[in-house]
Amino acid sequence: MSILLLLIPAALLLGLLGMACFIWALNSGQFDDPETAASRILFDDADAALRERKQP
């Protein structure tokens, strides 16, 4: 039963730390544009390939 005196504050501390990290990430712009980086790998850079072919 005495282990609860250690585990409950530890769980609360870890929860608050996680919430603080999440709020920091929101305020620093980590979630501003989630689509661009995720879809960048799906497309080739076709424009760069065309530019290389057109150069003499």
PyMOL Python script that loads the backbone (N, CA, C, O; Angstrom):
from pymol import cmd

cmd.read_pdbstr("""\
ATOM      1  N   MET A   1       0.815  -1.196   0.000  1.00  0.00           N
ATOM      2  CA  MET A   1       0.000   0.000   0.000  1.00  0.00           C
ATOM      3  C   MET A   1       0.861   1.263   0.000  1.00  0.00           C
ATOM      4  O   MET A   1       0.472   2.293  -0.550  1.00  0.00           O
ATOM      5  N   SER A   2       2.028   1.168   0.621  1.00  0.00           N
ATOM      6  CA  SER A   2       2.886   2.356   0.683  1.00  0.00           C
ATOM      7  C   SER A   2       3.511   2.682  -0.674  1.00  0.00           C
ATOM      8  O   SER A   2       3.984   3.799  -0.883  1.00  0.00           O
ATOM      9  N   ILE A   3       3.516   1.715  -1.602  1.00  0.00           N
ATOM     10  CA  ILE A   3       4.058   1.983  -2.932  1.00  0.00           C
ATOM     11  C   ILE A   3       3.186   2.979  -3.681  1.00  0.00           C
ATOM     12  O   ILE A   3       3.669   3.683  -4.567  1.00  0.00           O
ATOM     13  N   LEU A   4       1.895   3.044  -3.330  1.00  0.00           N
ATOM     14  CA  LEU A   4       1.005   4.021  -3.966  1.00  0.00           C
ATOM     15  C   LEU A   4       1.431   5.448  -3.655  1.00  0.00           C
ATOM     16  O   LEU A   4       1.200   6.353  -4.457  1.00  0.00           O
ATOM     17  N   LEU A   5       2.047   5.656  -2.505  1.00  0.00           N
ATOM     18  CA  LEU A   5       2.525   6.994  -2.159  1.00  0.00           C
ATOM     19  C   LEU A   5       3.655   7.438  -3.083  1.00  0.00           C
ATOM     20  O   LEU A   5       3.923   8.634  -3.203  1.00  0.00           O
ATOM     21  N   LEU A   6       4.304   6.509  -3.720  1.00  0.00           N
ATOM     22  CA  LEU A   6       5.357   6.826  -4.683  1.00  0.00           C
ATOM     23  C   LEU A   6       4.819   6.831  -6.117  1.00  0.00           C
ATOM     24  O   LEU A   6       5.191   7.692  -6.914  1.00  0.00           O
ATOM     25  N   LEU A   7       3.954   5.885  -6.443  1.00  0.00           N
ATOM     26  CA  LEU A   7       3.498   5.740  -7.819  1.00  0.00           C
ATOM     27  C   LEU A   7       2.524   6.830  -8.255  1.00  0.00           C
ATOM     28  O   LEU A   7       2.583   7.276  -9.401  1.00  0.00           O
ATOM     29  N   ILE A   8       1.641   7.263  -7.382  1.00  0.00           N
ATOM     30  CA  ILE A   8       0.655   8.283  -7.763  1.00  0.00           C
ATOM     31  C   ILE A   8       1.336   9.613  -8.079  1.00  0.00           C
ATOM     32  O   ILE A   8       1.043  10.191  -9.125  1.00  0.00           O
ATOM     33  N   PRO A   9       2.231  10.131  -7.230  1.00  0.00           N
ATOM     34  CA  PRO A   9       2.923  11.371  -7.612  1.00  0.00           C
ATOM     35  C   PRO A   9       3.805  11.210  -8.861  1.00  0.00           C
ATOM     36  O   PRO A   9       3.924  12.138  -9.661  1.00  0.00           O
ATOM     37  N   ALA A  10       4.416  10.039  -9.023  1.00  0.00           N
ATOM     38  CA  ALA A  10       5.236   9.810 -10.211  1.00  0.00           C
ATOM     39  C   ALA A  10       4.372   9.832 -11.470  1.00  0.00           C
ATOM     40  O   ALA A  10       4.775  10.405 -12.482  1.00  0.00           O
ATOM     41  N   ALA A  11       3.199   9.220 -11.422  1.00  0.00           N
ATOM     42  CA  ALA A  11       2.300   9.223 -12.572  1.00  0.00           C
ATOM     43  C   ALA A  11       1.799  10.630 -12.874  1.00  0.00           C
ATOM     44  O   ALA A  11       1.708  11.019 -14.038  1.00  0.00           O
ATOM     45  N   LEU A  12       1.476  11.388 -11.843  1.00  0.00           N
ATOM     46  CA  LEU A  12       1.037  12.765 -12.052  1.00  0.00           C
ATOM     47  C   LEU A  12       2.150  13.623 -12.634  1.00  0.00           C
ATOM     48  O   LEU A  12       1.907  14.452 -13.511  1.00  0.00           O
ATOM     49  N   LEU A  13       3.357  13.427 -12.153  1.00  0.00           N
ATOM     50  CA  LEU A  13       4.496  14.184 -12.662  1.00  0.00           C
ATOM     51  C   LEU A  13       4.755  13.858 -14.136  1.00  0.00           C
ATOM     52  O   LEU A  13       4.991  14.764 -14.934  1.00  0.00           O
ATOM     53  N   LEU A  14       4.713  12.588 -14.499  1.00  0.00           N
ATOM     54  CA  LEU A  14       4.919  12.211 -15.890  1.00  0.00           C
ATOM     55  C   LEU A  14       3.790  12.728 -16.787  1.00  0.00           C
ATOM     56  O   LEU A  14       4.037  13.136 -17.922  1.00  0.00           O
ATOM     57  N   GLY A  15       2.576  12.710 -16.288  1.00  0.00           N
ATOM     58  CA  GLY A  15       1.455  13.253 -17.054  1.00  0.00           C
ATOM     59  C   GLY A  15       1.597  14.742 -17.286  1.00  0.00           C
ATOM     60  O   GLY A  15       1.352  15.225 -18.392  1.00  0.00           O
ATOM     61  N   LEU A  16       1.989  15.473 -16.261  1.00  0.00           N
ATOM     62  CA  LEU A  16       2.195  16.912 -16.410  1.00  0.00           C
ATOM     63  C   LEU A  16       3.368  17.218 -17.337  1.00  0.00           C
ATOM     64  O   LEU A  16       3.325  18.180 -18.104  1.00  0.00           O
ATOM     65  N   LEU A  17       4.404  16.405 -17.265  1.00  0.00           N
ATOM     66  CA  LEU A  17       5.545  16.584 -18.159  1.00  0.00           C
ATOM     67  C   LEU A  17       5.141  16.343 -19.616  1.00  0.00           C
ATOM     68  O   LEU A  17       5.550  17.090 -20.504  1.00  0.00           O
ATOM     69  N   GLY A  18       4.355  15.322 -19.857  1.00  0.00           N
ATOM     70  CA  GLY A  18       3.860  15.055 -21.209  1.00  0.00           C
ATOM     71  C   GLY A  18       2.973  16.167 -21.725  1.00  0.00           C
ATOM     72  O   GLY A  18       3.062  16.549 -22.892  1.00  0.00           O
ATOM     73  N   MET A  19       2.112  16.691 -20.854  1.00  0.00           N
ATOM     74  CA  MET A  19       1.238  17.792 -21.258  1.00  0.00           C
ATOM     75  C   MET A  19       2.049  19.051 -21.551  1.00  0.00           C
ATOM     76  O   MET A  19       1.746  19.780 -22.496  1.00  0.00           O
ATOM     77  N   ALA A  20       3.065  19.305 -20.756  1.00  0.00           N
ATOM     78  CA  ALA A  20       3.925  20.471 -20.985  1.00  0.00           C
ATOM     79  C   ALA A  20       4.663  20.350 -22.311  1.00  0.00           C
ATOM     80  O   ALA A  20       4.792  21.333 -23.040  1.00  0.00           O
ATOM     81  N   CYS A  21       5.148  19.157 -22.630  1.00  0.00           N
ATOM     82  CA  CYS A  21       5.826  18.947 -23.911  1.00  0.00           C
ATOM     83  C   CYS A  21       4.864  19.121 -25.081  1.00  0.00           C
ATOM     84  O   CYS A  21       5.239  19.676 -26.114  1.00  0.00           O
ATOM     85  N   PHE A  22       3.642  18.657 -24.927  1.00  0.00           N
ATOM     86  CA  PHE A  22       2.646  18.810 -25.985  1.00  0.00           C
ATOM     87  C   PHE A  22       2.295  20.275 -26.195  1.00  0.00           C
ATOM     88  O   PHE A  22       2.194  20.725 -27.337  1.00  0.00           O
ATOM     89  N   ILE A  23       2.110  21.020 -25.129  1.00  0.00           N
ATOM     90  CA  ILE A  23       1.794  22.443 -25.244  1.00  0.00           C
ATOM     91  C   ILE A  23       2.966  23.197 -25.857  1.00  0.00           C
ATOM     92  O   ILE A  23       2.766  24.100 -26.670  1.00  0.00           O
ATOM     93  N   TRP A  24       4.199  22.831 -25.472  1.00  0.00           N
ATOM     94  CA  TRP A  24       5.373  23.456 -26.083  1.00  0.00           C
ATOM     95  C   TRP A  24       5.400  23.201 -27.588  1.00  0.00           C
ATOM     96  O   TRP A  24       5.705  24.107 -28.364  1.00  0.00           O
ATOM     97  N   ALA A  25       5.082  21.969 -28.007  1.00  0.00           N
ATOM     98  CA  ALA A  25       5.084  21.627 -29.426  1.00  0.00           C
ATOM     99  C   ALA A  25       4.010  22.414 -30.176  1.00  0.00           C
ATOM    100  O   ALA A  25       4.236  22.838 -31.309  1.00  0.00           O
ATOM    101  N   LEU A  26       2.865  22.609 -29.565  1.00  0.00           N
ATOM    102  CA  LEU A  26       1.820  23.414 -30.202  1.00  0.00           C
ATOM    103  C   LEU A  26       2.258  24.852 -30.378  1.00  0.00           C
ATOM    104  O   LEU A  26       2.056  25.439 -31.441  1.00  0.00           O
ATOM    105  N   ASN A  27       2.854  25.423 -29.352  1.00  0.00           N
ATOM    106  CA  ASN A  27       3.263  26.824 -29.402  1.00  0.00           C
ATOM    107  C   ASN A  27       4.465  27.059 -30.301  1.00  0.00           C
ATOM    108  O   ASN A  27       4.638  28.165 -30.812  1.00  0.00           O
ATOM    109  N   SER A  28       5.298  26.049 -30.509  1.00  0.00           N
ATOM    110  CA  SER A  28       6.484  26.244 -31.340  1.00  0.00           C
ATOM    111  C   SER A  28       6.227  25.930 -32.814  1.00  0.00           C
ATOM    112  O   SER A  28       7.139  26.038 -33.634  1.00  0.00           O
ATOM    113  N   GLY A  29       5.000  25.544 -33.159  1.00  0.00           N
ATOM    114  CA  GLY A  29       4.649  25.341 -34.562  1.00  0.00           C
ATOM    115  C   GLY A  29       4.940  23.960 -35.097  1.00  0.00           C
ATOM    116  O   GLY A  29       5.070  23.800 -36.311  1.00  0.00           O
ATOM    117  N   GLN A  30       5.048  22.970 -34.260  1.00  0.00           N
ATOM    118  CA  GLN A  30       5.347  21.617 -34.717  1.00  0.00           C
ATOM    119  C   GLN A  30       4.206  21.006 -35.520  1.00  0.00           C
ATOM    120  O   GLN A  30       4.446  20.119 -36.340  1.00  0.00           O
ATOM    121  N   PHE A  31       2.983  21.450 -35.309  1.00  0.00           N
ATOM    122  CA  PHE A  31       1.821  20.861 -35.970  1.00  0.00           C
ATOM    123  C   PHE A  31       1.174  21.823 -36.963  1.00  0.00           C
ATOM    124  O   PHE A  31      -0.002  21.666 -37.290  1.00  0.00           O
ATOM    125  N   ASP A  32       1.920  22.816 -37.446  1.00  0.00           N
ATOM    126  CA  ASP A  32       1.334  23.797 -38.350  1.00  0.00           C
ATOM    127  C   ASP A  32       0.989  23.210 -39.715  1.00  0.00           C
ATOM    128  O   ASP A  32      -0.079  23.501 -40.254  1.00  0.00           O
ATOM    129  N   ASP A  33       1.865  22.396 -40.279  1.00  0.00           N
ATOM    130  CA  ASP A  33       1.634  21.846 -41.607  1.00  0.00           C
ATOM    131  C   ASP A  33       1.990  20.366 -41.619  1.00  0.00           C
ATOM    132  O   ASP A  33       3.081  19.999 -42.055  1.00  0.00           O
ATOM    133  N   PRO A  34       1.084  19.509 -41.147  1.00  0.00           N
ATOM    134  CA  PRO A  34       1.416  18.082 -41.088  1.00  0.00           C
ATOM    135  C   PRO A  34       1.337  17.373 -42.436  1.00  0.00           C
ATOM    136  O   PRO A  34       1.850  16.261 -42.560  1.00  0.00           O
ATOM    137  N   GLU A  35       0.721  17.967 -43.440  1.00  0.00           N
ATOM    138  CA  GLU A  35       0.502  17.288 -44.713  1.00  0.00           C
ATOM    139  C   GLU A  35       1.716  17.340 -45.633  1.00  0.00           C
ATOM    140  O   GLU A  35       1.985  16.364 -46.334  1.00  0.00           O
ATOM    141  N   THR A  36       2.448  18.434 -45.653  1.00  0.00           N
ATOM    142  CA  THR A  36       3.521  18.599 -46.623  1.00  0.00           C
ATOM    143  C   THR A  36       4.630  17.579 -46.428  1.00  0.00           C
ATOM    144  O   THR A  36       5.022  16.907 -47.383  1.00  0.00           O
ATOM    145  N   ALA A  37       5.135  17.451 -45.233  1.00  0.00           N
ATOM    146  CA  ALA A  37       6.241  16.526 -44.994  1.00  0.00           C
ATOM    147  C   ALA A  37       5.809  15.078 -45.192  1.00  0.00           C
ATOM    148  O   ALA A  37       6.598  14.250 -45.647  1.00  0.00           O
ATOM    149  N   ALA A  38       4.570  14.773 -44.856  1.00  0.00           N
ATOM    150  CA  ALA A  38       4.098  13.393 -44.988  1.00  0.00           C
ATOM    151  C   ALA A  38       3.884  13.000 -46.446  1.00  0.00           C
ATOM    152  O   ALA A  38       4.099  11.843 -46.806  1.00  0.00           O
ATOM    153  N   SER A  39       3.472  13.925 -47.279  1.00  0.00           N
ATOM    154  CA  SER A  39       3.199  13.583 -48.672  1.00  0.00           C
ATOM    155  C   SER A  39       4.384  13.851 -49.580  1.00  0.00           C
ATOM    156  O   SER A  39       4.334  13.506 -50.760  1.00  0.00           O
ATOM    157  N   ARG A  40       5.439  14.451 -49.076  1.00  0.00           N
ATOM    158  CA  ARG A  40       6.599  14.752 -49.908  1.00  0.00           C
ATOM    159  C   ARG A  40       7.252  13.479 -50.445  1.00  0.00           C
ATOM    160  O   ARG A  40       7.765  13.472 -51.564  1.00  0.00           O
ATOM    161  N   ILE A  41       7.236  12.426 -49.673  1.00  0.00           N
ATOM    162  CA  ILE A  41       7.891  11.186 -50.104  1.00  0.00           C
ATOM    163  C   ILE A  41       7.091  10.465 -51.187  1.00  0.00           C
ATOM    164  O   ILE A  41       7.638   9.617 -51.893  1.00  0.00           O
ATOM    165  N   LEU A  42       5.819  10.786 -51.328  1.00  0.00           N
ATOM    166  CA  LEU A  42       4.982  10.097 -52.302  1.00  0.00           C
ATOM    167  C   LEU A  42       5.207  10.578 -53.728  1.00  0.00           C
ATOM    168  O   LEU A  42       4.873   9.869 -54.677  1.00  0.00           O
ATOM    169  N   PHE A  43       5.769  11.771 -53.895  1.00  0.00           N
ATOM    170  CA  PHE A  43       5.905  12.361 -55.214  1.00  0.00           C
ATOM    171  C   PHE A  43       7.369  12.532 -55.565  1.00  0.00           C
ATOM    172  O   PHE A  43       8.181  12.939 -54.734  1.00  0.00           O
ATOM    173  N   ASP A  44       7.697  12.213 -56.823  1.00  0.00           N
ATOM    174  CA  ASP A  44       9.034  12.465 -57.326  1.00  0.00           C
ATOM    175  C   ASP A  44       9.164  13.942 -57.652  1.00  0.00           C
ATOM    176  O   ASP A  44       8.168  14.642 -57.835  1.00  0.00           O
ATOM    177  N   ASP A  45      10.367  14.390 -57.718  1.00  0.00           N
ATOM    178  CA  ASP A  45      10.584  15.773 -58.119  1.00  0.00           C
ATOM    179  C   ASP A  45      10.651  15.809 -59.641  1.00  0.00           C
ATOM    180  O   ASP A  45      11.730  15.921 -60.223  1.00  0.00           O
ATOM    181  N   ALA A  46       9.498  15.713 -60.272  1.00  0.00           N
ATOM    182  CA  ALA A  46       9.412  15.629 -61.723  1.00  0.00           C
ATOM    183  C   ALA A  46       9.885  16.923 -62.375  1.00  0.00           C
ATOM    184  O   ALA A  46      10.461  16.892 -63.462  1.00  0.00           O
ATOM    185  N   ASP A  47       9.650  18.052 -61.729  1.00  0.00           N
ATOM    186  CA  ASP A  47      10.078  19.322 -62.299  1.00  0.00           C
ATOM    187  C   ASP A  47      11.595  19.393 -62.410  1.00  0.00           C
ATOM    188  O   ASP A  47      12.109  19.896 -63.409  1.00  0.00           O
ATOM    189  N   ALA A  48      12.309  18.912 -61.432  1.00  0.00           N
ATOM    190  CA  ALA A  48      13.771  18.921 -61.482  1.00  0.00           C
ATOM    191  C   ALA A  48      14.269  17.996 -62.580  1.00  0.00           C
ATOM    192  O   ALA A  48      15.247  18.320 -63.253  1.00  0.00           O
ATOM    193  N   ALA A  49      13.628  16.864 -62.778  1.00  0.00           N
ATOM    194  CA  ALA A  49      14.034  15.951 -63.841  1.00  0.00           C
ATOM    195  C   ALA A  49      13.808  16.582 -65.213  1.00  0.00           C
ATOM    196  O   ALA A  49      14.630  16.408 -66.113  1.00  0.00           O
ATOM    197  N   LEU A  50      12.718  17.303 -65.383  1.00  0.00           N
ATOM    198  CA  LEU A  50      12.455  17.971 -66.666  1.00  0.00           C
ATOM    199  C   LEU A  50      13.450  19.090 -66.908  1.00  0.00           C
ATOM    200  O   LEU A  50      13.888  19.285 -68.042  1.00  0.00           O
ATOM    201  N   ARG A  51      13.815  19.824 -65.880  1.00  0.00           N
ATOM    202  CA  ARG A  51      14.791  20.899 -66.041  1.00  0.00           C
ATOM    203  C   ARG A  51      16.153  20.352 -66.453  1.00  0.00           C
ATOM    204  O   ARG A  51      16.845  20.958 -67.271  1.00  0.00           O
ATOM    205  N   GLU A  52      16.540  19.209 -65.890  1.00  0.00           N
ATOM    206  CA  GLU A  52      17.822  18.620 -66.265  1.00  0.00           C
ATOM    207  C   GLU A  52      17.833  18.155 -67.715  1.00  0.00           C
ATOM    208  O   GLU A  52      18.860  18.253 -68.386  1.00  0.00           O
ATOM    209  N   ARG A  53      16.717  17.657 -68.201  1.00  0.00           N
ATOM    210  CA  ARG A  53      16.653  17.189 -69.590  1.00  0.00           C
ATOM    211  C   ARG A  53      16.693  18.354 -70.575  1.00  0.00           C
ATOM    212  O   ARG A  53      17.260  18.215 -71.658  1.00  0.00           O
ATOM    213  N   LYS A  54      16.106  19.496 -70.226  1.00  0.00           N
ATOM    214  CA  LYS A  54      16.025  20.635 -71.135  1.00  0.00           C
ATOM    215  C   LYS A  54      17.332  21.386 -71.232  1.00  0.00           C
ATOM    216  O   LYS A  54      17.549  22.091 -72.218  1.00  0.00           O
ATOM    217  N   GLN A  55      18.208  21.270 -70.260  1.00  0.00           N
ATOM    218  CA  GLN A  55      19.467  21.990 -70.302  1.00  0.00           C
ATOM    219  C   GLN A  55      20.382  21.387 -71.364  1.00  0.00           C
ATOM    220  O   GLN A  55      20.480  20.165 -71.475  1.00  0.00           O
ATOM    221  N   PRO A  56      21.062  22.250 -72.157  1.00  0.00           N
ATOM    222  CA  PRO A  56      21.953  21.729 -73.211  1.00  0.00           C
ATOM    223  C   PRO A  56      23.226  21.117 -72.662  1.00  0.00           C
ATOM    224  O   PRO A  56      24.063  20.642 -73.429  1.00  0.00           O
TER     225      PRO A  56
END
""", "prot")
cmd.dss("prot")
cmd.show_as("cartoon", "prot")
cmd.util.cbc("prot")
cmd.orient("prot")
